[in-house]
Amino acid sequence: MRPPAACRLALALLLLATAGASAGDDPLLGEARGVASSVPPRLLAVLQEEIARGGLEGAIGACREKAPQLAQEASRKTGWQVRRVSLRNRNPRAVPDAWERAVLEDFDHRAAAGEDPAALEKGEIVVEDGVKSYRYMKALPVQPLCLGCHGSEAALSPGVRDRLARDYPDDRATGYALGQVRGAMTIRREL
């Protein structure tokens, strides 16, 4: 005997709720979060040291060299491919692929709708060109420290403007406000 429609609907809703709860227990998601969260604090510490030593202009050079090194180190240690991307990139290697672009655009819409940018993340299994991978992104919101190099053009010091023009002639990463999504940590691992 078939259960009444109301029971089938309740069962379907229960299964959906359970599926969402178990997704939170996904070991790949937990591992991805850990990897993605390991690089930003280390980069922040390097930038703070450089700012104390040589001002914001020195931090630009450190960010240019140290950020990719920290991502490569995390990749070697964990087996995940780790990098940073942005819709308004400074580094020409930080251009998002199609999946990353869609996620970053979603992050921007969600942040504009009032979600906390620091909580924005996405993880899923994808198949691209016949290759199955787990992909994960974690938003990087603009912090007060970021504004010295990523804030409004008028607020940047002349030294920062000069250094950016010299090191990044095609820079698109200024004009941000506190709390906006600056970009994201993006990681992937083939399955």
N, C-alpha and C positions, 0 to 999 in steps of 0.2 A: 504494500500500500504506500502510496506517495504522500509525503508530508504536505500540509497546507502551504499555500504560497507565502504566508507570513512567516512560517517556520523556515522555509527555504531562503527567504530574504534575510532573516536573522542569522542563519547559518553562513550565508555568503558574506555578510558584514563581519561576522566573527572571524572567518577565515582571512578576510582582508586585513583586519586589525592585527591578527596574529602574524600574518606575513610581514606587516610593517614592523612589528616588535622584533621578530627574529632577524630582520635586516639590520637592526641596531646591534645585534650580537654577531654580525658577520665578521669572521676573523680577518678577512682581507681589508674590510673597512677599518677595523681597529689598527691593523698594521700600517695601512696607508696613512691614517691620521698621525700615528707616531712618527713616521718618516717625514711627512710634510711639516710637522711641528718642530722638527729638530733643527732645521736650517735658520729660520728667522731670528730666534734668540741669539744664535752665534753671530749672525751678521750684524745684528743690533749692537752687540758688545764691541765688535770690530769698529763699527762706525762711531760709537761713543768714544773709543780710544783715539781714533783719528781726529775727531772734532776737538778733543781736549789737546791733542798734540799740534795740529796744524789748521784748525778751523774747518769750516764746511768745504772749502776748496780741496783740502786733503782728503776729506771723506768721499768726494766724488771719485777720485782715483782708487781709493780702497774699495768702494762699492763696485767699480768697473772690474777690478781684478779679483777681489776676494769672494764676491757673490758666486761667480761661476765655479771658483775653486771649491767653495763649500758645497755646492750642489754636486760637483763631480765626486768629491769625497763621500758624500752621503750615498751617491749611486754605487760607488765601489763597495762600501760597507754593507749596504742593504740588498743589493740586487735589483732595486727599483731605478728607473730612469727619472732623475729629479731635475727640474728647472723652474724658472720663474717666467711668467708671460704677462702681457698687458695689452689691452686694446689701444692704449696710448703709450707705446713703448719708447724707451730711451735707447736701449741696446738693440741693435738690429737683429740680434739672435733671439730676442724675446718676443718675436711675433707668434701669435697663437695659430695653431692649425684649426681646421673647421670645427672639430669637437670642442676645443678649448675656447674658441671664439663664441660659440653658442652658450657655453657655460658662463663665460664672463659677461655676456649680454644679459643672461638670466640673473646673475648676481647683481648687476647694476639695476635692473628692474625691481628686484626684491628689496634692495637697499633703499631705492627711491620710494618704495611702498611702505617703508618703516621697519623692515627687518634689520636686526643687528648685523652689520657687515662682518664682525668678528666671528659670527656663528655660521656664516655661509659656507657650504661645502657641497660637493657632489661626488659620489662614487658609484661606479657601475661597470659591469662587464660589457665590453663592446667587441664587435668583430669588424675590422677594417682591413680591406684588401686580403680577406681570407685568414687574417691573423686574429686570434682571440686574446684579448688583454683585459686586465683590470685597470681602469683609469680613475683617478681621483684628483680633485682640485679643492683647495682651501683658499678662500679670499684673504687678501692682504689689505686691510684697511689703512688709510692714511693716519699716521700717528703724529703727535706734535713735532717730533724730531724730523719727520719727513718733509715738513713744510719749508724748511730752509733751502731745499733743492727742488722740491716738487710743488711748492705753493704758487700763488699768483706771480706773474712776471714782474709786477711792480714791487712785490715784497722781497724778491730775490736781491741779494747784495750784488754790487757790480763785479766782485771777484767770482761769485758763483756763476753769474751770467756769462762772464768771459770764459771760465773753465768749461762750462757746458757747451758754449759755441765752438770752442777748440776741440774738445773730446767727442762731442756728439752733435755734429752740424745738422743732423736731421731729427733732433730731439723733439718728441711730442709729449713729454711727460711732465709738463708744468701746468699750472692752473688748477691744481687739486685743492680741495677744502678738507678740513679735518673730518674723518669718518667716512669719506668716500672710498670706494673700492679702487685701490691703486693698481692692482693686478692680482695674481694668484700663484701659489705654489702648485705645480702640476706634476704628477708622478704617474708612472705606468709600469706595469710588469706583464710580460706575456704569460699566458696560462697554458 
